[in-house]
Amino acid sequence: MKRKDKTPKTQKNKKPLKIDKKLFSLPVRDKLKKAFNKVSIAFTVSLVISAIGACCLAFLFNDFYTVQHENSYLQMEIRKNLQMVDKNVLWASTSSSAIETSQKLTNVVNYSDILTRQVSKLINNFDEPELTGPLSTAMMNFIDQRSQIQKYINADDKEAAFALYEAEYSDAVTDMENALIAIGDRTDELASAEYFITSIIALIVLILTITGIVSSILLSGNLTKQITHVICEPLKELEAAATKLKDGELDIEIVYESSDELGHLAKNFRAACAQMKDVIQDAGYVLSTMANKDFTVQTKAEALYVGNFRALLENMIILSEQMSATLGQIKDASEQVSVGSSQLANSAQSLAEGATDQAGAVQELTATVTSVSEIAAKTSEMATMSAANMADAAKDGEASRQEMVNLTHAMESIMNTSHEIENIISMIEDIAEQTNLLSLNASIEAARAGEAGRGFAVVADQIGKLAADSGKSAVMTKDLINKSLEEINHGNEIVQNASEMMEKVLESMAVFAQEASGAATATTTQADMLKQVEAGIEQISQVVQDNSAVAEETSAVSEELFAQAENLQEMIGQFTLQ
């Protein structure tokens, strides 16, 4: 492995990083794996130390709780039960009640049994005969004295029992308490010693754990810096090279060399930059030669054009061939343009002369169409006025037809009224007949009355005459009304015939008015069309004049085109074509 380290200016004053040289030759995966293994080992050692310390602490705490704590608790319970036995013995020795004495003795027996079991357990737990021996002796003495006091009490000799309580029993109790106090003090000493040892071990475990964690952190930090330096430094160099390449710089120096993936990447990057530089130089040579009008140029390093570069070479070859073909075609076309422009100039001159003749003919046609257009405009105005007059006549005929309809309605009303009068006259005839009959009856009654009825007979005679005259008048009126009805019916028939004839006249006038209106519209349309024809002819005249001018310009342009074609042939002759 060989590596030239180029230290940036900002890092020259920094302390150089000590790096394991073996890391350079390892692949990136092995570098990361090695660093991870070291950190894992350090962490595992710290974890094992912490686990061992935790087990030791758990054992000490268990011993402290199951031995020392239990022994201390037992000696306190024994002392408490010893006091209960002492109190019950005293009460049993001094009580005057047999029941209370019996109850207190039962309590003495119960507490004594509990006390005996607790003392036996304490002697078994506490492994120091120099302290448990006096306790066992004092316990046996205490049991003997208690049993003797109990016998005195059962024998009802309480004075002897009290005397024994004050003497040997109290001494036995005192001996037990002293032995228990000694055991309690020793238990406290052992507990303090175990607490001290536990604290020391906990401190040691804590220190070892912290040391392991700090060592793991420092080791991981150091390895992180080494791995970062080993990986990031070449990446920074490659990144800087890529940035220069992006900016179009091909003179790139990459000094990193290694057998890992980054070394292979740097090597390939250097080779790629060198190849790209050679390709661009060769392409520049080919293009510059073509820019100097030589399209027979060939590449000097065809083997460099591999991969996507092959497309560049093929495109340059196609460009050279197409430019040669295009310029050749332009040369041929310029020759044809030179010949065609001369012919075009002659044709344009002939076209200009023909356009002048067309302009004169178009002007005469324009004058003729203008006259026809004026005549058509006058005809349209007259047709329009005729259509308007026919429309007014149709309106007047419609008003007359409406008056005829109103007259028919009036005749019908008169006929209806005549029929009503005829009915009234019939009623008058009926009344005249009844009046005549009444006059006849009155005359008969007046004749029966004799002289007294003469005046009434005169009246009856006059009523009879009046009824006869009324009947005659009604008959004459009825005849007149019948004649009037006949005349009215005849008038209705005449009015109906006149109305039907008026309808036919109105329909003919409407058709005529519609046709006159259509004729006026058609005449107006013809006049507009003639105006459009006149405008079109004017446009044709303008176009003919423009064609004449264009023909003259075309003739001039053709001469200019002929001159440019000759210049183009001279310019194309400067190129070297395939």
C-alpha positions as CSV (number, residue, x, y, z in Angstrom):
1,M,0.0,0.0,0.0
2,K,1.3,3.5,-0.8
3,R,-0.5,6.7,0.0
4,K,0.5,10.3,-0.2
5,D,-1.4,12.3,2.3
6,K,-2.1,15.9,1.3
7,T,-3.0,17.7,4.5
8,P,-5.2,20.8,4.1
9,K,-3.9,24.1,5.4
10,T,-6.6,24.2,8.1
11,Q,-5.4,20.9,9.5
12,K,-1.6,21.5,9.5
13,N,-1.5,22.6,13.2
14,K,-3.6,19.7,14.4
15,K,-2.1,16.7,16.1
16,P,-1.7,13.9,13.6
17,L,-4.0,11.0,14.0
18,K,-2.5,7.6,14.8
19,I,-4.0,5.1,12.5
20,D,-3.7,1.4,12.4
21,K,-1.8,0.7,9.1
22,K,-3.6,-2.6,8.6
23,L,-6.9,-0.7,8.1
24,F,-5.7,0.8,4.8
25,S,-5.3,-2.6,3.1
26,L,-8.6,-4.0,4.3
27,P,-11.8,-3.7,2.3
28,V,-14.4,-1.2,3.6
29,R,-16.6,-4.0,4.9
30,D,-13.7,-5.6,6.9
31,K,-12.7,-2.1,8.2
32,L,-16.1,-1.6,9.7
33,K,-16.3,-5.2,10.9
34,K,-12.9,-4.9,12.7
35,A,-14.0,-1.7,14.4
36,F,-17.3,-3.2,15.4
37,N,-15.6,-6.3,16.8
38,K,-13.3,-4.2,19.0
39,V,-16.1,-2.1,20.3
40,S,-18.2,-5.2,20.9
41,I,-15.3,-6.9,22.9
42,A,-14.8,-3.8,25.1
43,F,-18.5,-3.5,25.7
44,T,-18.8,-7.3,26.5
45,V,-15.9,-7.1,29.0
46,S,-17.6,-4.1,30.7
47,L,-20.9,-6.0,30.7
48,V,-19.3,-9.1,32.2
49,I,-17.6,-7.1,34.9
50,S,-20.9,-5.4,35.7
51,A,-22.7,-8.8,35.8
52,I,-20.1,-10.3,38.2
53,G,-20.2,-7.3,40.5
54,A,-24.0,-7.4,40.4
55,C,-23.9,-11.1,41.4
56,C,-21.5,-10.5,44.3
57,L,-23.7,-7.6,45.5
58,A,-26.8,-9.8,45.3
59,F,-25.0,-12.6,47.3
60,L,-23.9,-10.1,50.0
61,F,-27.3,-8.5,50.2
62,N,-28.9,-11.9,50.4
63,D,-26.5,-13.0,53.2
64,F,-27.0,-9.7,55.0
65,Y,-30.8,-10.1,54.9
66,T,-31.1,-13.9,55.5
67,V,-28.5,-14.1,58.3
68,Q,-27.6,-10.9,60.0
69,H,-31.0,-9.3,59.7
70,E,-32.8,-12.4,60.7
71,N,-30.4,-13.0,63.7
72,S,-30.9,-9.4,64.9
73,Y,-34.7,-9.8,64.5
74,L,-34.7,-13.1,66.4
75,Q,-32.7,-11.8,69.4
76,M,-35.1,-8.9,69.6
77,E,-38.2,-11.2,69.4
78,I,-36.6,-13.5,72.1
79,R,-36.1,-10.6,74.4
80,K,-39.6,-9.5,73.9
81,N,-41.1,-12.9,74.5
82,L,-38.8,-13.3,77.6
83,Q,-40.3,-10.2,79.0
84,M,-43.8,-11.5,78.3
85,V,-42.9,-14.7,80.2
86,D,-41.5,-12.7,83.0
87,K,-44.6,-10.6,83.3
88,N,-47.0,-13.6,83.2
89,V,-44.9,-15.4,85.9
90,L,-45.0,-12.4,88.1
91,W,-48.7,-12.0,87.6
92,A,-49.3,-15.7,88.3
93,S,-47.2,-15.5,91.5
94,T,-48.9,-12.5,92.9
95,S,-52.6,-12.9,91.7
96,S,-55.2,-13.9,94.2
97,S,-57.6,-15.2,91.6
98,A,-57.4,-18.8,90.6
99,I,-58.8,-18.2,87.2
100,E,-56.4,-15.3,86.5
101,T,-53.5,-17.5,87.9
102,S,-54.5,-20.4,85.6
103,Q,-54.7,-18.0,82.5
104,K,-51.4,-16.4,83.3
105,L,-49.8,-19.9,83.6
106,T,-51.2,-20.9,80.2
107,N,-49.7,-17.7,78.8
108,V,-46.4,-18.6,80.4
109,V,-46.4,-22.0,78.8
110,N,-47.3,-20.6,75.4
111,Y,-44.7,-17.9,75.4
112,S,-42.1,-20.3,76.8
113,D,-42.7,-22.7,73.8
114,I,-42.3,-19.8,71.4
115,L,-39.2,-18.7,73.2
116,T,-37.7,-22.1,73.1
117,R,-38.2,-22.4,69.3
118,Q,-36.7,-19.0,68.7
119,V,-33.6,-19.6,70.8
120,S,-33.0,-22.9,69.0
121,K,-33.3,-21.2,65.6
122,L,-30.9,-18.4,66.7
123,I,-28.4,-20.9,68.0
124,N,-28.5,-22.8,64.7
125,N,-28.2,-19.6,62.6
126,F,-25.4,-18.0,64.7
127,D,-22.2,-19.8,64.0
128,E,-20.2,-18.6,67.1
129,P,-20.2,-21.1,70.0
130,E,-18.6,-18.7,72.4
131,L,-21.8,-16.6,72.2
132,T,-24.4,-19.3,71.7
133,G,-23.0,-21.5,74.6
134,P,-23.9,-19.0,77.4
135,L,-27.3,-18.4,75.7
136,S,-28.0,-22.2,75.7
137,T,-26.9,-22.6,79.4
138,A,-28.9,-19.6,80.4
139,M,-31.9,-20.9,78.5
140,M,-31.7,-24.3,80.3
141,N,-31.4,-22.6,83.7
142,F,-34.4,-20.3,82.8
143,I,-36.5,-23.3,81.9
144,D,-35.7,-25.1,85.1
145,Q,-36.5,-22.0,87.3
146,R,-39.7,-21.4,85.4
147,S,-40.8,-25.0,85.8
148,Q,-40.1,-24.8,89.6
149,I,-42.1,-21.6,90.0
150,Q,-44.9,-23.2,88.0
151,K,-44.9,-26.2,90.4
152,Y,-45.0,-23.8,93.5
153,I,-47.9,-22.0,91.9
154,N,-49.8,-25.2,91.1
155,A,-49.2,-26.2,94.7
156,D,-50.7,-22.9,95.8
157,D,-47.4,-21.9,97.4
158,K,-47.2,-18.4,95.9
159,E,-44.8,-17.1,98.5
160,A,-42.1,-19.7,97.6
161,A,-42.8,-19.0,93.9
162,F,-42.4,-15.3,94.4
163,A,-39.2,-15.8,96.4
164,L,-37.8,-18.0,93.7
165,Y,-38.9,-15.4,91.1
166,E,-37.0,-12.7,93.0
167,A,-33.8,-14.8,93.3
168,E,-32.7,-17.6,90.9
169,Y,-35.4,-16.9,88.2
170,S,-34.4,-13.2,87.9
171,D,-30.8,-14.2,87.6
172,A,-31.6,-16.7,84.8
173,V,-33.5,-14.0,83.0
174,T,-30.7,-11.5,83.4
175,D,-28.2,-14.1,82.0
176,M,-30.4,-14.7,79.0
177,E,-30.7,-11.0,78.3
178,N,-27.0,-10.5,78.6
179,A,-26.4,-13.4,76.2
180,L,-28.9,-12.0,73.8
181,I,-27.4,-8.5,74.0
182,A,-23.9,-10.0,73.3
183,I,-25.4,-11.8,70.2
184,G,-27.1,-8.6,69.1
185,D,-23.9,-6.6,69.4
186,R,-22.0,-9.2,67.5
187,T,-24.7,-9.3,64.8
188,D,-24.5,-5.5,64.4
189,E,-20.7,-5.9,64.0
190,L,-21.1,-8.5,61.4
191,A,-23.8,-6.5,59.6
192,S,-21.6,-3.4,59.6
193,A,-18.7,-5.4,58.3
194,E,-20.8,-6.9,55.5
195,Y,-22.2,-3.5,54.7
196,F,-18.7,-2.1,54.4
197,I,-17.6,-5.0,52.2
198,T,-20.7,-4.6,50.1
199,S,-20.0,-0.8,49.7
200,I,-16.4,-1.5,48.7
201,I,-17.5,-4.2,46.2
202,A,-20.2,-1.9,44.8
203,L,-17.7,0.9,44.5
204,I,-15.2,-1.4,42.7
205,V,-18.0,-2.7,40.4
206,L,-19.1,0.9,39.7
207,I,-15.5,2.0,38.9
208,L,-14.9,-1.0,36.7
209,T,-18.2,-0.5,34.9
210,I,-17.5,3.2,34.4
211,T,-13.9,2.3,33.3
212,G,-15.2,-0.2,30.8
213,I,-17.9,2.2,29.5
214,V,-15.3,5.0,29.2
215,S,-12.8,2.7,27.5
216,S,-15.5,1.5,25.1
217,I,-16.5,5.1,24.3
218,L,-12.8,6.1,23.8
219,L,-12.1,3.0,21.8
220,S,-15.2,3.5,19.6
221,G,-14.4,7.2,19.2
222,N,-10.8,6.5,18.2
223,L,-11.9,3.8,15.8
224,T,-14.6,6.1,14.5
225,K,-12.0,8.7,13.8
226,Q,-9.7,6.2,12.1
227,I,-12.5,4.7,10.0
228,T,-13.8,8.2,9.1
229,H,-10.3,9.3,8.2
230,V,-9.6,6.2,6.2
231,I,-12.9,6.4,4.3
232,C,-13.7,10.1,4.2
233,E,-10.3,11.4,3.1
234,P,-10.2,9.5,-0.2
235,L,-13.9,10.3,-0.7
236,K,-13.2,14.0,-0.2
237,E,-10.4,13.8,-2.8
238,L,-12.7,12.0,-5.2
239,E,-15.4,14.5,-4.5
240,A,-13.1,17.4,-5.3
241,A,-12.0,15.6,-8.5
242,A,-15.7,15.1,-9.5
243,T,-16.4,18.8,-8.9
244,K,-13.5,19.7,-11.2
245,L,-14.7,17.3,-13.8
246,K,-18.2,18.8,-13.5
247,D,-16.7,22.2,-14.1
248,G,-15.0,20.9,-17.3
249,E,-11.4,20.5,-15.9
250,L,-9.8,17.3,-17.0
251,D,-6.3,17.8,-15.6
252,I,-7.2,16.1,-12.3
253,E,-4.6,14.6,-9.9
254,I,-5.8,11.8,-7.6
255,V,-3.0,10.6,-5.3
256,Y,-4.9,8.1,-3.2
257,E,-3.7,4.5,-3.7
258,S,-4.9,1.4,-1.8
259,S,-6.0,-2.1,-2.4
260,D,-9.5,-1.5,-1.0
261,E,-12.6,-0.5,-2.9
262,L,-11.8,3.2,-2.6
263,G,-8.3,2.6,-4.1
264,H,-9.9,0.8,-7.0
265,L,-12.4,3.6,-7.4
266,A,-9.5,6.2,-7.4
267,K,-7.6,4.2,-10.0
268,N,-10.6,3.9,-12.3
269,F,-11.4,7.6,-11.8
270,R,-7.8,8.5,-12.9
271,A,-8.0,6.2,-15.9
272,A,-11.5,7.6,-16.9
273,C,-10.3,11.2,-16.7
274,A,-7.2,10.4,-18.8
275,Q,-9.3,8.6,-21.4
276,M,-11.9,11.4,-21.4
277,K,-9.1,13.9,-21.9
278,D,-7.7,12.0,-24.9
279,V,-11.1,11.6,-26.4
280,I,-11.9,15.3,-26.1
281,Q,-8.5,16.2,-27.6
282,D,-9.0,13.9,-30.6
283,A,-12.6,15.1,-31.1
284,G,-11.4,18.7,-30.9
285,Y,-8.8,17.9,-33.6
286,V,-11.4,16.4,-35.9
287,L,-13.9,19.2,-35.4
288,S,-11.3,22.0,-35.8
289,T,-10.2,20.4,-39.1
290,M,-13.8,20.3,-40.3
291,A,-14.1,23.9,-39.2
292,N,-11.1,24.7,-41.5
293,K,-13.2,23.4,-44.5
294,D,-11.6,20.0,-44.7
295,F,-14.2,17.2,-44.4
296,T,-11.7,14.4,-45.3
297,V,-10.2,14.3,-41.8
298,Q,-10.0,11.0,-39.9
299,T,-9.7,10.3,-36.1
300,K,-6.2,9.5,-34.8
301,A,-7.4,7.3,-31.8
302,E,-10.4,5.3,-32.8
303,A,-9.7,2.7,-30.1
304,L,-10.4,5.4,-27.4
305,Y,-14.0,5.7,-28.5
306,V,-15.6,2.9,-26.4
307,G,-19.1,2.7,-24.8
308,N,-21.0,6.0,-25.0
309,F,-17.9,7.7,-26.7
310,R,-18.6,5.4,-29.7
311,A,-21.7,7.4,-30.4
312,L,-19.6,10.7,-30.5
313,L,-17.3,9.2,-33.1
314,E,-20.2,7.9,-35.2
315,N,-21.9,11.3,-35.0
316,M,-18.8,13.1,-36.1
317,I,-18.4,10.7,-39.1
318,I,-22.1,11.2,-40.0
319,L,-21.6,15.0,-39.6
320,S,-18.6,14.9,-42.0
321,E,-20.5,12.8,-44.6
322,Q,-23.7,14.8,-44.4
323,M,-21.9,18.1,-44.6
324,S,-19.9,16.9,-47.6
325,A,-23.1,15.6,-49.2
326,T,-25.0,18.8,-48.4
327,L,-22.3,21.1,-49.7
328,G,-22.2,18.9,-52.9
329,Q,-25.9,19.3,-53.3
330,I,-25.6,23.0,-52.7
331,K,-23.0,23.2,-55.4
332,D,-25.2,21.4,-57.9
333,A,-28.2,23.5,-56.9
334,S,-26.3,26.7,-57.3
335,E,-25.5,25.7,-60.9
336,Q,-29.1,24.9,-61.5
337,V,-30.1,28.2,-59.9
338,S,-27.7,30.1,-62.2
339,V,-29.4,28.6,-65.2
340,G,-32.9,28.9,-63.9
341,S,-32.5,32.5,-62.8
342,S,-31.7,33.5,-66.3
343,Q,-34.8,31.8,-67.6
344,L,-36.8,33.3,-64.7
345,A,-35.7,36.8,-65.7
346,N,-37.0,36.4,-69.3
347,S,-40.3,34.9,-68.0
348,A,-40.8,37.7,-65.5
349,Q,-40.3,40.3,-68.3
350,S,-43.0,38.6,-70.4
351,L,-45.3,38.4,-67.4
352,A,-44.9,42.1,-66.7
353,E,-45.9,43.0,-70.3
354,G,-49.0,40.6,-70.1
355,A,-50.0,42.1,-66.7
356,T,-50.0,45.6,-68.2
357,D,-52.5,44.5,-71.0
358,Q,-54.7,42.7,-68.4
359,A,-54.8,46.0,-66.3
360,G,-56.3,47.9,-69.3
361,A,-58.9,45.2,-69.9
362,V,-59.9,45.1,-66.3
363,Q,-60.4,48.9,-66.1
364,E,-62.9,48.7,-69.0
365,L,-64.7,45.8,-67.3
366,T,-64.8,47.8,-64.1
367,A,-66.6,50.8,-65.8
368,T,-69.2,48.4,-67.4
369,V,-70.0,46.7,-64.0
370,T,-70.3,50.1,-62.3
371,S,-73.1,51.1,-64.8
372,V,-75.0,47.8,-64.3
373,S,-74.7,48.2,-60.5
374,E,-76.3,51.6,-60.6
375,I,-79.2,50.4,-62.7
376,A,-79.7,47.4,-60.4
377,A,-79.7,49.7,-57.3
378,K,-82.5,51.9,-58.9
379,T,-84.5,48.8,-59.7
380,S,-84.1,47.6,-56.2
381,E,-85.4,50.9,-54.8
382,M,-88.5,50.7,-57.1
383,A,-89.2,47.1,-56.1
384,T,-89.0,48.0,-52.5
385,M,-91.5,50.9,-52.9
386,S,-93.9,48.5,-54.7
387,A,-93.7,46.0,-52.0
388,A,-94.4,48.7,-49.4
389,N,-97.5,49.9,-51.4
390,M,-98.8,46.3,-51.6
391,A,-98.3,45.9,-47.9
392,D,-100.4,49.0,-47.2
393,A,-103.1,47.8,-49.6
394,A,-103.2,44.5,-47.8
395,K,-103.6,46.3,-44.5
396,D,-106.6,48.3,-45.9
397,G,-108.2,45.2,-47.4
398,E,-107.8,43.5,-44.0
399,A,-109.6,46.5,-42.3
400,S,-112.5,46.3,-44.9
401,R,-112.8,42.5,-44.3
402,Q,-113.1,43.2,-40.6
403,E,-115.9,45.8,-41.2
404,M,-117.8,43.2,-43.3
405,V,-117.4,40.8,-40.4
406,N,-118.8,43.5,-38.0
407,L,-121.7,44.1,-40.5
408,T,-122.5,40.4,-40.6
409,H,-122.6,40.3,-36.8
410,A,-125.0,43.4,-36.8
411,M,-127.3,41.7,-39.3
412,E,-127.4,38.6,-37.1
413,S,-128.3,40.7,-34.1
414,I,-131.1,42.4,-36.0
415,M,-132.5,39.0,-37.0
416,N,-132.4,37.8,-33.4
417,T,-134.2,41.0,-32.3
418,S,-136.9,40.5,-35.0
419,H,-137.5,37.0,-33.8
420,E,-138.0,38.3,-30.3
421,I,-140.4,41.0,-31.6
422,E,-142.3,38.3,-33.5
423,N,-142.7,36.4,-30.3
424,I,-144.0,39.6,-28.5
425,I,-146.6,40.1,-31.3
426,S,-147.7,36.5,-30.9
427,M,-148.3,37.3,-27.2
428,I,-150.2,40.5,-28.2
429,E,-152.5,38.4,-30.5
430,D,-153.1,36.1,-27.6
431,I,-153.9,39.0,-25.4
432,A,-156.3,40.5,-28.2
433,E,-158.2,37.2,-28.4
434,Q,-158.6,37.0,-24.6
435,T,-159.6,40.7,-24.6
436,N,-162.2,40.0,-27.3
437,L,-163.5,37.0,-25.4
438,L,-163.7,39.1,-22.3
439,S,-165.6,41.8,-24.2
440,L,-168.1,39.2,-25.4
441,N,-168.6,37.9,-21.9
442,A,-169.1,41.5,-20.7
443,S,-171.7,42.2,-23.4
444,I,-173.6,39.0,-22.3
445,E,-173.5,40.1,-18.7
446,A,-174.6,43.6,-19.6
447,A,-177.6,42.3,-21.6
448,R,-178.6,40.2,-18.6
449,A,-178.4,43.3,-16.4
450,G,-180.8,45.3,-18.6
451,E,-180.8,49.0,-18.1
452,A,-178.3,48.8,-15.3
453,G,-175.8,47.2,-17.6
454,R,-176.0,49.6,-20.6
455,G,-173.0,51.6,-19.6
456,F,-171.1,48.4,-19.0
457,A,-172.2,47.2,-22.5
458,V,-170.8,50.3,-24.1
459,V,-167.5,49.7,-22.4
460,A,-167.5,46.1,-23.4
461,D,-168.3,47.1,-27.0
462,Q,-165.3,49.5,-27.0
463,I,-163.0,46.9,-25.5
464,G,-164.1,44.5,-28.3
465,K,-163.3,47.1,-30.9
466,L,-160.0,47.7,-29.3
467,A,-159.2,44.0,-29.2
468,A,-160.1,43.7,-32.9
469,D,-157.9,46.7,-33.8
470,S,-155.1,45.2,-31.8
471,G,-155.4,41.9,-33.5
472,K,-155.3,43.6,-36.9
473,S,-152.3,45.7,-36.0
474,A,-150.5,42.6,-34.6
475,V,-151.2,40.7,-37.9
476,M,-149.9,43.7,-40.0
477,T,-146.8,44.1,-37.7
478,K,-146.1,40.4,-38.0
479,D,-146.3,40.5,-41.7
480,L,-143.9,43.5,-41.8
481,I,-141.5,41.6,-39.5
482,N,-141.6,38.5,-41.6
483,K,-140.8,40.6,-44.7
484,S,-138.0,42.3,-42.8
485,L,-136.6,38.9,-41.8
486,E,-136.7,37.8,-45.4
487,E,-134.8,41.0,-46.4
488,I,-132.3,40.5,-43.5
489,N,-131.7,36.9,-44.6
490,H,-131.1,38.1,-48.2
491,G,-128.8,40.8,-46.9
492,N,-126.9,38.2,-44.8
493,E,-126.4,36.1,-47.9
494,I,-125.1,39.1,-49.8
495,V,-122.8,40.1,-47.0
496,Q,-121.5,36.5,-46.6
497,N,-120.7,36.4,-50.4
498,A,-119.0,39.8,-50.2
499,S,-117.0,38.6,-47.2
500,E,-115.8,35.5,-49.0
501,M,-114.9,37.5,-52.1
502,M,-113.0,39.9,-49.8
503,E,-111.1,37.0,-48.3
504,K,-110.1,35.8,-51.7
505,V,-109.0,39.3,-52.7
506,L,-107.0,39.6,-49.5
507,E,-105.3,36.3,-50.0
508,S,-104.4,37.3,-53.6
509,M,-103.1,40.7,-52.3
510,A,-101.0,38.9,-49.6
511,V,-99.5,36.5,-52.1
512,F,-98.8,39.4,-54.5
513,A,-97.3,41.5,-51.6
514,Q,-95.1,38.5,-50.6
515,E,-94.0,38.0,-54.2
516,A,-93.3,41.8,-54.5
517,S,-91.3,41.7,-51.3
518,G,-89.3,38.7,-52.5
519,A,-88.7,40.4,-55.8
520,A,-87.5,43.5,-53.9
521,T,-85.2,41.3,-51.8
522,A,-83.9,39.5,-54.8
523,T,-83.3,42.8,-56.6
524,T,-81.5,44.2,-53.5
525,T,-79.4,41.0,-53.4
526,Q,-78.6,41.4,-57.0
527,A,-77.5,45.0,-56.4
528,D,-75.3,43.9,-53.5
529,M,-73.8,41.1,-55.6
530,L,-73.1,43.5,-58.4
531,K,-71.4,45.8,-55.8
532,Q,-69.3,42.8,-54.6
533,V,-68.5,42.0,-58.3
534,E,-67.4,45.6,-58.7
535,A,-65.2,45.3,-55.6
536,G,-63.8,42.0,-56.8
537,I,-63.0,43.5,-60.2
538,E,-61.3,46.4,-58.4
539,Q,-59.3,43.8,-56.4
540,I,-58.4,42.0,-59.6
541,S,-57.3,45.2,-61.0
542,Q,-55.1,45.9,-58.0
543,V,-53.8,42.3,-58.1
544,V,-52.9,42.7,-61.8
545,Q,-51.1,45.9,-61.1
546,D,-49.3,44.2,-58.2
547,N,-48.4,41.3,-60.5
548,S,-47.0,43.7,-62.9
549,A,-44.8,45.3,-60.2
550,V,-43.9,41.9,-58.8
551,A,-43.0,40.6,-62.3
552,E,-40.6,43.6,-62.7
553,E,-39.2,43.0,-59.2
554,T,-38.8,39.3,-60.0
555,S,-36.9,40.1,-63.1
556,A,-34.5,42.2,-61.0
557,V,-34.3,39.6,-58.3
558,S,-33.6,36.9,-60.9
559,E,-30.6,38.9,-62.2
560,E,-29.4,39.3,-58.6
561,L,-30.0,35.5,-57.9
562,F,-27.8,34.7,-61.0
563,A,-25.0,36.8,-59.5
564,Q,-25.4,35.2,-56.1
565,A,-25.3,31.7,-57.6
566,E,-22.0,32.4,-59.2
567,N,-20.7,33.7,-55.8
568,L,-22.0,30.5,-54.1
569,Q,-20.1,28.3,-56.5
570,E,-16.9,30.2,-55.8
571,M,-17.4,29.8,-52.0
572,I,-18.2,26.0,-52.2
573,G,-15.1,25.5,-54.3
574,Q,-13.1,26.4,-51.2
575,F,-14.2,23.2,-49.4
576,T,-12.5,19.9,-49.6
577,L,-15.3,17.3,-49.9
578,Q,-15.3,13.5,-49.7
